[in-house]
């Protein structure tokens, strides 16, 4: 068939697809029954499933051959016939579905795709070259002078993505991801939207011994000495995990503690205060909840020396990275299992409350600001001045020029993303645009993989 005839068919199909009213399926023109057609319906379904720890409503049929979810649009019989004759059915149909290139341009040349952006997300252009995602759960040979772990990453969302899914796939908590992307809908980011992954983080000011938890960042670091004969100050391996913490009124306490007991398949004995709360809400709890899918402790429990406080798994992974517990600290099932195996009895635990952190890398000072806990009445601007001054003294750089405008913006926006604050003026958008662009695929939670910088 002549090339111009094929192009006319393709253009007609694109025009027809773009003219369909909102809420109609592009495949057959019927009213779309998927929750993705309505963000409000999707949000309600997610919240309902989060309570049960099940997110099956977001799953789509998979292609048996490739294992990937199928989301190509159905074309008209006439176009199918045209495409079959030209032996370009699969390739052209995929490109037409994405709406990124015209049929004519496909036949003439295949140009490199560009990364699409949503309005109000970022005005900076991000390179279309993508890399494999970094493994951010485990860092080897972290020296005493290392103050920053990992690096920033950015991916392009698919239409079925949610922040809950992306967070777990990339070793993040829900609030971490939401804070780093304030202009993006967490329930329906949208096809082609750039999502920044805050996988670069400054180590809190705390003893690098055992477990360190910073409540505002909802992040746990486990410092494991390399070898039985390792001495203080020598390089260590560091595991990094997002955590859920106590909600307002049930705040997780700060201070120095230690692990005093480890239990597999624990039974949960709800404290009297928790049972009273549930009874008042019309949801009475039994005196004991045996191991199983209904047990909120999950499969592993580490009891702390502070009475009634635990590190444990969960049967509701969507709550990791949020303030949802009665004071205990919960981890993703895969993370608590790794920590359970590595952290012995008597492991020190240091819980700190540091919404503002500063750290050095390659002669550059970075500032990281998180939203403070609701109970925290500290002035963040004053806290930033104090933390920055301490970091400058630590490096003997008291006379360094600071980017005051960027510091003020970081304190106001509280996105939890470390940014360089020496020199300037510097554009935050340009800095974010230099993030490592990665493929949108899950990262396997392999604890032994090295990814230190």
N, C-alpha and C positions, 0 to 999 in steps of 0.2 A: 504494500500500500504506500502511496506517496507520503513523504514526510509531512507536508503541510496538512494533509487530511488527518493524520494521527494527531498533530498538534491541535487541530480544531476540536477533535473529540476530547482531548485532554483539557483544553481550556473550558469547554462546555461543562465537563464534569466538575471542575474546580468552581466555576461560577454557580452551578447548582448546589454544591455543598455549602458554599459561603452564604447563600440566600436562605438556607433553612432557618426557621424560627428557633429562638433559644428554647432549650428543653426538649428538642426533637432529636431522635437518633439519626446520625448521618448514614446509617446503613440501610434503613428501610423507611425512614420518615415517620416512624411511630413514636409515640410519647416515650421518652427514655425512662426506664424504671430504675436505673442505677442511682445510688445515693450520690454519685459524683455530679449529677446534674444540679444538685442543690447543696451548697456548703452547709446550710443550717441542718438539713437532714443528716448529712454525713457527720457533722459535729455531734449531734445527739446520739447517733448510733455508736460513734467512737466512745463517748462518755459512758454509754450503757455497757459496752463491751469491756472498757477499762475496769469496770467494777468486777467483772468476772475473770479478767485476765485473758480474754479471748478476743482476737481481732479478725475473725474469719470473714466478716462482712466486706473486708477490703480485698479479699483474694479473688483473682480472676482465673479463668481456664487457661491452662498452659498448653503450648504446642508440644505434642508428644516427641517430635523429632529434635527440636532445639532446646526444650525445657524453658523457653521464655514465654512470658505472657503474650497472648495474641491481642493486638489492638490495631489491626489494619481495617480500613473501611471497605465495605462491599461496593463494587462498581457495577455499572449497568451491564447487561449482557452484550450490548453492542461493543462497549469498550473492551470487555473481556476477549471478544473475538479478534478485535484489532490487535490487542497486546499479544495474544497467542501467535498470531501470524508473524509478528515481528520478533518473537522469542524474547520479549522484554517484560513479560507479564509481572513476575515477582518484583523486579527492581523498580519498574516505573510505578506500579501500584503503591509500593512503600513510599516512594518519593511524593506521589500525589497525595497520599494520606497525610503526610507531614506538612504538605503545602509549602515546602521550602523552595522548590524549583519548578519551572514550567517544563512541560514535556519537550518543547522545542530545544531548551537548553540542555536537556539530558541527551538528546540525540546528537547535538553538536559537540558538547564537551561536558565532562563532569568536573565542576570546580569544587574547591575545598569549602566545606560548610562553615558557616559562622555561628557563634554562640548567640542565641537570642536572649534578650533581656526584657524584663517586665518594667512598665513605667514605675517610677518612684523607687526602684530597687537600687540602681546604681547608674550614674552617668558615665562611668569609666568603662573602657573597652577591655574585655578579657580575652586573652589568646584562645584560639580554637584548638590548640595542641593540648591533648590530654595525656596524663600519666596514670600509672597504676596508683591506687590509694595507698597511703603510708600505713604501716602497722603502728598504732599509737598506744597499745596496751602495755608494752614492755620496752624498757630502755636499758641497755647494758653499759657498764663502765662509766657511770655518772660520777664525775669527780667532785671533790669538795667545793671547787670553784665554779661548778656548773649551776647556773641560776635559772635557766630556761630550758624547757623540754619541747620537742616537736616543732612543727611549723604549720602555718595557716594553709588550709586547702579550700577549694571551691569546686562545686559540681553543678551540673545542669539537671534540674528536676525533670522527671517524667510525669505524665498526667496522673498516674496512680500513687505517687509518693505522698507521704505525710511526714511531719516532723517526728512523730513517734517512731515510725519505721526507720527513717534516716538516722535518728539519734542512736538507736540500738545497733544499727549496721556499722556505725563509725565510732563506737566507744564514747558516746556523748549522752548527756541527760537532756530531757525535753526542754527545761528552762534554759540550759546552756545554748541550745540551738535557736530557741525563740529570741533570746536576748541578742544574739549575734546577727539576727535577721529581722529587725523590728518591722520592716515594711512588707514582709511576706506573710501570707495567710498560712498558719501552721497546719491547717486541716486540708487545704487544697492549694499548695504552692503554685501549681500550674505547669503545663508543659513548657520547657525552655527557660524557666526561671532560674537565675543563679542563686545558689544557696551556699553561704559561707560556713565552713566547718571550723569552730574554734578549737582546733587540735594543737595549738601552740599555747603553752601556759607557763607562768612564772611559779617557781617553787615557793611556797609560803615561808615566812620567817618562823621556823620551828625546828626543834632537834631532828636531825636526819637519822632517826633511829626507830625502826619498826614502822608503825602506821601513823600517818599524818592526815588529818581530815580538816579541810577548810570549809566551814559551814556556808558562807555566802556563795562560793563557787560550786558547792555540792560536789566536791571532788576528793577522792581518797588516793593517797600515794603510799605505797609500801616499799620501804628501803630495806633491801636484802643484801647483806654483806656477801661479797664474792669469795667464797671459800671459808672453811672453818677457822683458818688462821688469820683472817683479815683483821686489820687494826682500824681504830677510829681515824677518819679522814681519808682512808683509802677508797678507790672507786667502788661503787655499789651498783647493783641492779635495782631498777625502780619500776614497779608496776603501777599503772594509773587507771582508776576506775571511777565512773560517775556513781553518785549515791543519792538516795532519797533520805530526807531528814525529818525531824519532828515539826509538825505544823504549829501555827500560832496557838499559844496556850499549852502546848506540849513540847516546848522547845528542847532540842538536844543540848545537853550540858557541855560546857567547855572544860578543859583541864587535862591533867596527866592521869592516865589509867593504864591498865594492862589486861591482856587476855588471860582469863583464869579457867576457862573450860571450852572444849570443842565437842560438838554433838552432830552426828549424822541423823537424818530423818527425825528431827526433834518433835516432841509433843508440845503444843502451845497451851500454857496455863494463863489465861487472860487475867491481869491484875484486877483487883476489886474496883478500882477507879474506872477502868475500861469497861468492865461489865456493867457498872452503874450507868455510864454514858450510853451504852447500847440499849440498855433496858429502858431508859428515858426516851429514847428515839423509837421505841417499839420494835427493836431488833435484838432480843435477848441472846446472849452468848452462853454456850455450855461452859462448865467448869474446866473442861479440858478438850482440846481439839487434836485428834490423833494425826500422825503423818498421813499425807495424801494431798490431792489437788486442792482441797479446801483449807489447807493449813497456810496461814499468811507468812510463816517463817520459811517456807520453802524447804529445801533438802539439807541445808547446812546452817549451823548456828555457832557463833563465837560469843561467849558470855564475857562481859567486861567486869572489872573490879568495882565499878560504880554500880550499886545495887539496881536491879531491874532494867539495865540497859544492855542491848545486844547489837552485834553485827550479824545480819542474817540475809538469806535469800528472800524470795517473794513469789507468790502465785499471781501477782498483778504487775508484770514488768513495766507497764505503761506509767507506773508511779515513780520509777527511778528517775532521779533528776528533778524531783518536786518536793515540796513540803507537805507530806501526806501522812506521816506516821505519828505514833504516840510518843515519840522521842527516840526510838531505836533508829538504827542506820541500816537501810536495805540496799542490796546490790542486785544487779542482773543475775539470773541463775548461773550463767557461765562464769561470771566474775567471782561470785562467792565461792564457787567450787575451786577455782584457782587459788584464791586467798586462803581457803581452808587447808589446802595441801601445803602451802608454803609457809604460813605463819604458825610457829609453834606456841605452846603454852608459855606464858610470861612475856610474850611480845609486847613491848611498850606501845601505847596508843596516846597520841597527842591530838586533841581536838581544839582548833583555834577559830577565831571569828575575825577574819581579815578581808574586808571588802575591797581594800586598795592594796596592791602589791607592786613593787618595783624590782627589776632585775636587769643584770648586764649580760650582753652577748656581743662578742666581737667589737668591744669598745663603744657600744651603743647602749644607752639606757632605755628600757621599755617600761611602760606603765600599763597596768591591767586593773580595771575598775568594774566591780560587780554591784548589782543592786544590794543594799544592806538588808539584813533581816528586818522585819516589820518592827520588832522591839528595839532596834538599834537607833538611838537618837543622836549619834555622832554627826558632826559636820563633815561631809565627804571632802569638800574643798580643803578644809584644814587638815584632814587626815592625809590627803594627797601631798600637801606641802611637807608634812612631817615625814612621810615615807620616802619622798624624793630626796629630802635633805639627808636622811640617814643613808640612802644609797650613794649619794655623791660623796659623803664623808668616807664611806666604806672603800671607795675607789680613789680617794684623794683628788677628787675633781670638783671641789666646791665652786670654782669659778666658771664652770661650764655654762654655755648659753642654752637656755631652755626654750622650747616652743610653747609659749604661754597660751596661745590660742588653741592649740591642739590639746593641751592638758585640760583646759576648761571644757572643751567639747567631750573629751573622754569621761570627765567627771559627770557631765550633764547626761550623756547618753547611756553610760553604764552598760556597755555591750559585752564586757568580759573578754575583749580581744586585746592582747598586748600590742601596743603601738610604740614606735620610736619617738622620743620626746626631746632629743638633743638637736640643736641647730634649728633649722626651719626658716620660714614657715613651710609646713608640709601638708599636703592634701591627704586626708584620710581615704578618700575614694581612690586616689592613685596608689596608695599603699596597699589597699585591699585588692586592687586590680592585679597586683603582682603576686597574689596568692597562687599556690601550686594548683593548677587545673587538673582535676582527676576524673577518671571514668566513674560513672554512676553505677557502682556495683558494690555488694557487701564485702567487708573485710573479715576474713575468718579469724575468730578469737584464739589465735595460737600464742600462748604465753611465752614460748621460747624465742619467738622471732625478734631480732634486734632491729631497732629503728632509732637509735640515739643519734644526737647531733652534737 
